[in-house]
Amino acid sequence: MANTQDIRRRIKSIRNTAQITKAMQMVAASKMRKAQMGALAGRPYASLMNRVLVSLQQRTDPKMHPLLQIREVKRELVIVMSTDKGLAGALNTNLFREVANFDSARTAYVTVGRKGRQFLGRTRREILADFELKDAPSFLETKSIAQYAVERFLTGDVDRVSVLYTRFINTINQKAVVRTLLPITNFEVAQADTGGAAAAGGTDPMGGYLFEPSAEDVLDVMLPYYLQYQVFQMILDARASEHSARMVAMKSATDNANQFIKDLTLEYNKMRQASITTELLEISTAQMALGS
């Protein structure tokens, strides 16, 4: 049974841990606000870009552009966007659980994040490339990821490119999702929050606008940029999800540590009170023995 000295030592150790988790919670909260603003600010722009692409697709022949051609999937490339650090709750665990749904025999991977690279290496899956990004990457820094995927698709090395990332919903809720990046299908181009339903019904969401020099030329320029921006937006979502999950996890760890300290303090006070009571009884018994 632990004595009072052991309990004091445990309280001190847990209090130090609580200070560390509290500091990490504050740092994650600061980064979370910036990441959330970046992830949410880009969604209206992505929605407008989707509407433009829906209109361009309706004015051109989709079969003429190689990025829109659907092929039989013999080999697939999956871009896994994970975190560089741990202590983010079940964020990476939920992400890696989706990896098991892919056929490892015909699937190759591109990793963005140290945790994803380590997991795929441990499970002996094929990694074609690894990209290291800063905590808050710029659009230019993420272009190389989309360019690599496009090159692999156009050369015929892979027939489909998917992205596995954590979509940011709110501070408490983040969801691991798999999204097809290439080929760009009708559904994927028409998935905008505004205009998507209209496009599905056959209505041009950009009716009344003219594209110069031609819709085909604008589409050739827009599709690579669209892919680059989609990858950038997914990375922003993944970063916002990471900092949100880490902030929640560190807050939970701090609360648990504080509750543990309260429980240990109560146990310490009980043991100290029992020790004092025992000493008083011994003194009283000795005094009574001397008096008799």
N, C-alpha and C positions, 0 to 999 in steps of 0.2 A: 504494500500500500504506500502511495506517495506521501511524503511528509510536506510540511509547509515550505521548506526550502526548495523542493522540487517544483511545487506549484508556483512559487514566485519566479523561478527560472522559466517555466513554461509561459507564464503571463508576459514576462519581458520579451521572450522570443516571439510570441504571437503579436504583441504590440508593435515590434519592429517590422514584422511582416505586413501588418495592417497599414503602417506608414508607407511602405513601398507600394502596396496595391492602391492606396489612396492617391499617391503621386502619379502612378500609371493611369489611373482613372481620369485625373485632371488633364494629363497630356493627351489621352485618347479623346476626351471630350472636346478639347481645343481643335485637334485635327479633324474630328468628326464634323464639326460645324462647317469647316472649309470644304471638306470632301462632299458633304451633302449639298451644299450650295452649288458646287461644280456639277454634280450629277444631275440635279434638278434643273439647272439653268440651261443645259444643253438639249433637253428633251423637246422643247418647242421647235428648235432649229431642226432637229432630226425629223420631227413630224412634218414640217414644211418641205424638207427635202424628199420625204417619202411621197408627198402629194405631187411634187414635180416629176418624180420618176414614174409614178402611175400614169400621169398624163403623157410622158414621153413614150412609155411602153405601148400605150394605146394608139399612138400615132406612128409607130414603127413596127417592123416585123421582128419579134423577139428572137426568132431562130437565127437571125443574121449576126447577132452579137455572141461571141464565145462565152462570155460570163453568164449568159442566160440559158445556155444549152444544158439540158438535163441528160445525164448519161447513166448507164447501168453502174451501180456502185460496186466496184470490185475492190477498191481500196479507199480508205477514208482517212482524213487528217483531222485531228481534234486539237484545238488550242485550249489548254487548261490554264485558267487564270486563278492562281492561288495567292497566298500571302507569303511574305518573306520571314515573318516572325510568328510565333505561336501566341498563346494566352488570349485567344479570340473565341473561346467557347467551342461550340460544335461547328463552327463555320467551315473549316477545312474538312472535318469528318463528313459532313453532309455533301460537300463537293466531291470528295473522293469516292463516296458511295455510288455516285452516278457513273464513275469510270467503269465499274463492274458491268454496266449495261452494254459496253462496246465489245465487239469481238476482237480480242487481242491479236488474232492471226492475220487480220486484214486492216488493222488500225495502227496508224503512227501518230505520234504526239509532238506538239510544240508546247513548251512550258513557259509561263510568265509567272515567276515567283519561286522562291527557294523551296518552300514546302511541297509544291507540286512536283518539282524535279526530284526531290528526295523520295517522295512516295512512288513515283513511276520507276525510279531506279531500284527501289526495294522490291517492287512487284515484277521486275524484269520485263518492262514494256519498252517498246522501241521509241526513243526520243530522237527526233530529227534536228531540232534546234531548241535553244534556250535563250530567252531575252530577259535581261535585267533592266528594270526601270526604277526611277526614283520614286519616293513616296507620293509626290504630286507631279506626274509626268506631263509634259506638254504634248500638243498634237503632233508636232514634228518628231518627237521621240517615239511615238507609237506607230508612225507610218510604216516603218520597216516590217512590222508584224504583218500588216495587211498586204504589203508588197510581196513578202515571202509566200503567203498563202495563195495569192493570185498567180505567182510564177509556178508554183507546184501544180495548180489547177490547169493552167493554160498549157503546160508541157505534157499533161496527161499522166503525171506521176500519181495523182489522186483524182478520184471522181466526185468527191464531195468534201467540203470543209465545214466543220462544225466548231462551235465555241462553247466551252463549258465554263460558266462563270456564276457568280452570286449576284443576283439582281437585288438592288436596294428598293425596299418597299417603304419602310419607316425605321425608326431607331430600334424598335423591338423586333421587327420582322424582316428577315432576309431569306431569299429563296434561291437554291441552286437550280439553274436552268440550263438546258442545252438548246442552242439556237443554230440553225443552218446558215452559214455565211455564203457559201458557194455550192451549187449555182444559185443565183438570185431567181426565185420563182415568183409567179404572180401573187401568191399569198404573202410572201415575205415583203414584196415591194408595196403591197396594199395594206400593210398592217398599221398604218398611221392611226393615231388616236382621232384625228379629224380628217375627213375625206376618204378614209379607208372603206367605210360602208358604202359611200357613194360610188367609189371606184369599183367595188365589187358588183354594184348594180349596173355598171356599164357607163356611168356618167363621168365625163372628163372633169376631174377636180380642179383643173387649171383652164377651164373653158374660157375663151375670150383672150387668152394669151397666145402670142406668136413666138416661136423659137427661131432664132437666127444663129448661124446661116441656115441650118436645117435641124429637124428633130433628131436625125441620125447622128449628126456631128455633136450635138449637145449631149446626147446619150453616151457617146464614146468618152466624153470628158467627165460626165457626171458619175458613171458607174464606178470607176476606180476611186474617185473621191468619196462616193457614198460608202464604199467598203471601208476605206480608211477612217471615216468619221464614225461608222458603226463600231469598229474595234475600239476607237478612242472612248466612245460613250460607254461601252461595256467595261473598260478598265476603270472609268470614273465610278461606275456602279459598284464594281468590285472593291475599290478603295473605300467608298462610303460605307459599304457593308462591313468591311474589315474593321474600320475604326468604331463603327456603331457596336459591333459585336464585342470588340475588346473593351469598350467603355462599360457595357452592360456586365461583362464577365468580371471586370475589376471591381465594379460597384458591388456585385454579389459577393466577391471574395472579401472585400472590406467589411461588408455587413456581417458575413459569417464569422470573420475574425473578431469583430467587436462583440458579437453574441457569445463567442467562445470565451472571450476575456471576462464577460459578465458571469458566465457559469463558473469559470475557474475562481473568480474573486469570491463568489458566494461559497464555493467549496472551501476556499482558503479561510474565510471568516468563520465558517462552521468548525473547521479543524482547530483554529486558533481559540475559539470560544470553548471548545471541548477541552483543549489543553489547559486553559486558564481555570476552568471548573475543576479539572482533575487536581491541579496544583492547590487550589483552595481547599478541596476535600482532604488532601494529604496534610496540609498545614493544620486544618481543624482537628484531624484525627491525631496528629502528633501532640497538639496542645492539650487535647483531652487526655491523652495517655500520660503526659507529664503531670497534669493536675491531679490525676487519680493516684 
